[in-house]
Amino acid sequence: MAILTIACNKPNSASVEVFPFGTTSAGDSVSLFRLKNASGAAMEVIDYGCRVVRINVPDKNGNLDDVVPGYDNIQDFESGSQGFSGALIGRYANRIANGKFSLDNVDYQLTVNNTPNGFPCHLHGGKMGFDRVMWQAAPFQNKDTVGLVFTRTSPDGEEGYPGNLQCRVTYSWLPDNTWRIEYTAETDKPTIVNLSQHCYFNLKGENGGTILDHYLTVYSDSVTVGNEGYTATGEIVSVENTPYDFRAPHRIIDCIFQPKEPMKIFGGCSVNWIPANVNWVLNKTATKAAFLYEAQSGRTLEVRTTEPGLLIYTGQGLSEKIIGKNGQAMSKYGGLILETIHHPDSPNHPNFPSCTLRPGEKYRSITEYQFGINF
């Protein structure tokens, strides 16, 4: 039963509905917000970790389907093996080597919560990152656009980060089936910030099999190099003559299964591209970073961002052993992550764009995921 509805009076109008979504292990009541535009396309989000549960968009025949693989109950979001599924990631998305960085000649040790191939690192904000906490959520409607404003203060010392960080994240669902995210933050001490979203996409549908037959275009000439611990080395290389050259559309399967060392290490893509047209210094207008197309459904997804990096992960860690929505098994390569970020391990590489935020400054980042149809 809905506990709140915000809608215009006219038929087929945009609306926000709110439903109970269970209780966390800590006893917090979780709410699910359904954001629906006038065409009937909708996304569903919860206030635990600002997580996306579903995005229902039409295919070329007008049929709505959920294109977000993942979980559909609070217990799995808390304890499932895909712990970041659909979540807001912070304070720092992706990895920081050994969980260490220095700022203004002060050394900081963050929580180490991941050791891929024996390489320790701080991953996605730590053990209790932004994905593992409750957020205040305020629904809004502005004409045909509906959305949520999430707010939270991350206290000084949380997971080892300096400064009280006041965060405001806005999810907007637009009439043209665009999910727009605006991240802002302010601090009372020098700190580092790198917020992102960890949503899986499968344009065939959340239980549509693998994404290997999706056509991917990445508007990028270069990538940051990663080591066996999936952490950036600081080196930037051209995509020319590498498996990462998606400047023209390619099926994902045609590129990731190649006898080249990076693919042997990762078993697929877990790579940070540098979008060619993004001016992260101005950080005002979201610029096209990638385009995804799936022929069976006709669905498309365009990614635009103000961020200097786009981390793409092809879901090789998913498997039939993981039970997702409606009690159904997931698939290896069953979802694609298009994570807009500052580069991995940026605090330890001065040649990467700075992720430092100081008192009196405002962190601001915009990402847009626009769903469409190619007939």
C-alpha positions in Angstrom: 0.0 0.0 0.0 1.4 3.4 -0.9 1.9 5.7 2.0 2.4 8.9 0.0 1.6 10.1 -3.5 2.6 13.3 -5.2 1.0 13.9 -8.6 -0.6 16.4 -10.8 -4.4 16.2 -11.2 -4.4 15.5 -14.9 -4.5 11.9 -16.2 -1.2 10.2 -17.2 0.8 12.7 -15.3 4.2 12.3 -13.6 4.1 11.1 -10.0 6.0 10.0 -6.9 4.7 7.2 -4.8 6.2 5.9 -1.6 6.0 2.3 -0.2 7.4 0.5 2.8 10.4 -1.6 1.9 11.1 -3.5 5.1 13.5 -2.9 8.0 17.3 -3.1 8.2 19.1 -5.3 10.6 19.7 -2.1 12.7 16.0 -1.5 12.9 15.7 1.3 10.4 12.5 1.5 8.4 13.3 1.6 4.6 11.1 3.3 2.1 10.8 2.7 -1.7 10.1 5.7 -3.9 8.5 5.1 -7.3 9.3 8.0 -9.7 7.1 7.8 -12.8 6.9 10.1 -15.8 3.8 10.8 -17.9 4.7 8.1 -20.4 4.6 5.4 -17.6 8.3 4.8 -17.5 9.5 4.7 -13.9 12.4 4.1 -11.6 12.3 2.8 -8.0 14.8 3.9 -5.4 15.2 3.2 -1.7 16.6 5.5 1.1 19.1 2.8 2.3 22.2 3.6 0.3 20.2 5.7 -2.2 19.9 2.4 -4.1 18.2 1.9 -7.5 15.9 -1.1 -7.3 14.3 -1.0 -10.8 14.2 1.1 -13.9 11.3 0.3 -16.2 11.6 1.6 -19.7 10.0 0.6 -23.1 11.5 -1.5 -25.8 10.9 -1.0 -29.5 7.5 -2.6 -29.2 6.4 -0.3 -26.4 6.8 -3.0 -23.7 8.1 -1.8 -20.3 10.7 -3.9 -18.7 13.1 -3.6 -15.7 16.7 -3.1 -17.0 18.5 -3.2 -13.6 19.8 -6.6 -12.5 20.1 -6.9 -8.7 18.1 -7.4 -5.6 14.5 -6.6 -4.7 14.5 -6.8 -0.9 16.3 -5.1 2.0 17.9 -8.3 3.4 19.7 -9.1 0.1 20.8 -5.4 -0.2 22.4 -5.7 3.3 23.9 -9.2 3.1 24.0 -10.3 -0.5 27.4 -10.9 -2.2 26.7 -8.0 -4.6 26.8 -5.5 -1.7 27.1 -2.4 -3.9 24.3 -3.3 -6.2 22.4 -0.1 -7.3 24.0 2.0 -4.6 25.4 5.5 -4.2 29.2 5.1 -3.7 31.3 7.3 -1.4 33.2 9.0 0.0 35.5 7.6 -2.6 34.3 5.5 -5.5 36.6 2.7 -6.7 40.0 1.9 -5.1 42.7 3.6 -3.1 45.8 1.5 -2.8 46.5 0.2 0.7 43.8 2.6 1.9 46.5 5.4 2.3 46.8 8.9 1.1 48.4 12.2 2.2 46.8 15.6 2.1 48.6 18.8 3.2 51.5 16.7 4.6 49.1 14.7 6.8 48.9 10.9 6.3 45.5 9.2 6.5 44.7 5.6 6.8 41.3 4.5 5.5 39.5 1.2 6.1 41.0 -1.6 4.0 38.1 -3.7 2.9 39.3 -5.4 -0.3 42.4 -7.5 -1.2 42.0 -8.6 -4.9 44.9 -10.9 -5.8 46.5 -10.1 -2.5 46.6 -6.3 -3.1 45.0 -4.5 -0.2 42.9 -1.4 -0.9 40.1 0.8 0.3 37.1 0.1 -2.0 33.9 2.2 -2.5 34.1 4.1 0.8 35.0 1.2 3.1 33.0 -1.3 5.2 30.3 1.3 6.1 30.4 3.5 3.0 27.6 5.6 1.7 25.9 2.5 0.4 25.5 1.1 3.9 23.7 3.9 5.7 20.3 5.5 5.7 19.7 8.9 3.9 17.1 11.5 4.4 14.9 11.5 1.3 12.7 14.4 0.1 10.5 13.7 -2.9 9.8 16.6 -5.3 7.9 17.4 -8.5 8.7 20.2 -10.9 6.2 20.1 -13.7 6.9 16.9 -15.6 10.1 16.0 -13.7 10.0 14.0 -10.5 12.7 13.1 -8.2 14.3 12.8 -4.8 16.8 14.9 -2.8 19.0 12.7 -0.5 20.9 14.4 2.3 23.4 13.2 4.9 26.4 14.4 6.9 29.3 12.0 6.9 31.1 12.7 10.2 34.7 13.5 10.6 36.7 10.2 10.9 34.1 8.0 9.2 36.0 5.1 7.6 39.2 7.2 8.2 38.2 10.3 6.1 38.9 13.8 7.5 36.2 16.4 7.8 32.5 16.6 8.4 31.1 16.2 4.8 27.7 17.6 4.1 26.3 15.7 1.1 23.3 16.4 -1.1 22.5 14.0 -4.0 19.5 14.6 -6.3 18.0 11.9 -8.5 15.7 13.3 -11.2 13.5 11.3 -13.5 12.8 13.3 -16.7 10.0 13.1 -19.2 12.4 11.8 -21.9 13.4 8.8 -19.7 16.6 10.4 -18.4 17.9 9.6 -14.9 19.9 12.7 -13.9 22.1 12.6 -10.8 23.6 15.8 -9.3 26.1 15.3 -6.5 27.1 18.2 -4.2 29.2 18.3 -1.0 30.9 20.7 1.4 33.4 20.1 4.1 34.9 21.8 7.2 38.4 20.2 6.7 40.4 19.4 3.7 39.3 16.0 2.4 38.9 13.9 -0.7 35.5 13.3 -2.5 34.6 11.1 -5.4 30.9 10.1 -5.5 29.3 7.7 -8.1 26.6 5.2 -8.7 27.0 1.4 -8.9 23.9 0.5 -10.9 24.0 -2.6 -13.2 22.3 -2.3 -16.6 21.0 -5.0 -19.0 19.0 -3.5 -21.9 17.4 -6.9 -22.6 15.9 -6.9 -19.1 17.1 -7.6 -15.6 16.9 -11.4 -16.2 17.8 -11.2 -19.9 21.0 -13.2 -19.8 24.4 -11.7 -20.6 25.3 -8.2 -21.8 28.0 -9.6 -24.1 25.8 -9.0 -27.2 25.3 -5.3 -26.4 27.0 -2.8 -28.7 29.2 -0.4 -26.8 30.7 2.9 -27.9 33.1 4.8 -25.6 34.0 8.3 -26.6 37.6 8.0 -25.3 41.1 7.9 -26.7 42.8 6.6 -23.5 42.5 4.6 -20.3 44.3 4.5 -17.0 46.4 1.4 -16.5 45.5 -1.0 -13.6 47.6 -3.6 -11.9 46.6 -7.1 -10.7 45.0 -5.5 -7.7 42.7 -3.5 -10.1 44.3 -0.3 -8.7 45.6 2.4 -11.0 49.4 2.6 -11.5 49.2 6.3 -12.6 50.0 5.5 -16.2 47.7 6.6 -19.0 47.8 4.8 -22.4 46.1 5.1 -25.7 43.3 2.7 -26.6 44.8 2.2 -30.1 45.5 -1.5 -30.8 44.1 -2.5 -27.4 40.9 -4.4 -26.3 39.7 -1.0 -25.0 39.2 0.7 -28.4 35.4 1.2 -28.4 35.6 4.5 -30.3 33.4 2.8 -32.9 30.5 0.5 -31.8 31.6 -3.1 -30.9 29.8 -6.0 -29.4 31.2 -6.4 -25.9 31.9 -10.1 -26.5 34.2 -9.3 -29.5 36.5 -7.2 -27.4 36.8 -8.8 -23.9 37.8 -12.3 -25.0 41.2 -11.6 -26.3 44.6 -13.2 -25.5 45.9 -9.9 -24.1 47.3 -9.6 -20.6 44.7 -7.1 -19.2 41.8 -9.3 -20.2 43.5 -12.4 -18.7 43.8 -10.5 -15.4 40.3 -9.2 -15.2 38.3 -11.9 -17.1 36.5 -9.0 -18.8 36.4 -5.2 -18.5 37.1 -3.4 -15.2 38.7 -0.4 -16.8 38.6 3.4 -16.4 38.3 5.3 -19.7 39.0 9.0 -20.0 36.1 10.6 -22.0 37.6 12.7 -24.7 35.2 15.7 -24.6 34.7 16.1 -20.8 36.2 19.3 -19.3 36.2 18.3 -15.7 37.7 21.7 -14.6 34.6 23.6 -15.7 32.5 20.8 -14.3 29.2 22.4 -15.5 27.8 20.6 -18.5 27.4 16.8 -18.8 29.2 15.6 -21.9 28.6 12.4 -23.9 30.9 9.6 -22.5 29.4 6.3 -23.8 26.5 4.8 -25.8 25.0 1.3 -25.3 22.7 -0.5 -27.8 20.9 -3.9 -27.6 19.4 -5.1 -30.9 16.7 -7.5 -29.6 14.9 -4.9 -27.5 16.0 -1.9 -29.5 16.9 -0.1 -26.2 19.7 2.4 -26.0 21.5 4.1 -23.1 23.5 7.2 -23.5 25.8 8.2 -20.6 26.7 11.9 -20.1 28.9 13.2 -17.3 31.1 16.0 -16.0 33.5 13.5 -14.5 37.0 12.9 -15.9 36.6 9.1 -15.8 34.2 6.3 -16.8 34.8 3.0 -15.1 33.1 0.1 -17.1 32.7 -3.3 -15.5 31.2 -6.2 -17.5 29.8 -8.2 -14.6 32.2 -11.1 -14.7 31.8 -11.4 -10.9 28.1 -12.2 -11.2 27.1 -15.9 -11.4 24.2 -18.4 -11.3 25.1 -18.9 -7.6 23.7 -15.4 -6.8 20.0 -15.2 -6.4 18.5 -11.9 -7.5 15.0 -10.5 -8.1 12.0 -12.8 -7.9 14.3 -15.6 -6.6 15.9 -16.0 -10.0 19.6 -16.8 -10.5 21.8 -14.1 -12.0 24.1 -14.7 -15.0 27.9 -14.2 -15.4 28.2 -11.0 -17.5 24.6 -10.4 -16.6 24.9 -6.7 -16.0 27.1 -3.7 -17.1 28.3 -0.9 -14.8 28.9 2.5 -16.3 30.5 4.3 -13.3 31.3 8.0 -13.8 34.2 8.9 -11.5 37.5 10.6 -10.8 40.2 8.2 -11.6 40.9 5.3 -9.3 43.6 6.0 -6.6 43.7 9.7 -7.7 45.0 10.9 -4.3 48.2 9.0 -4.8 48.8 10.2 -8.4 49.4 13.9 -8.9 49.1 13.6 -12.6 45.4 12.6 -12.2 42.7 15.3 -11.8 42.5 16.3 -8.1 39.7 15.0 -5.9 40.6 17.3 -3.0 37.8 19.4 -1.5 38.5 22.3 0.9 36.4 24.4 3.3 34.6 27.1 1.4 34.5 25.1 -1.9 31.6 23.0 -3.2 32.0 19.6 -4.8 29.6 19.3 -7.8 29.2 16.5 -10.3 26.5 15.6 -12.8 25.8 12.3 -14.6 22.9 11.5 -16.9 21.7 8.1 -18.1 19.2 8.6 -21.0 17.2 5.6 -22.1 16.0 5.5 -25.7 14.9 3.3 -28.6 16.6 2.5 -31.9 14.1 1.0 -34.4 
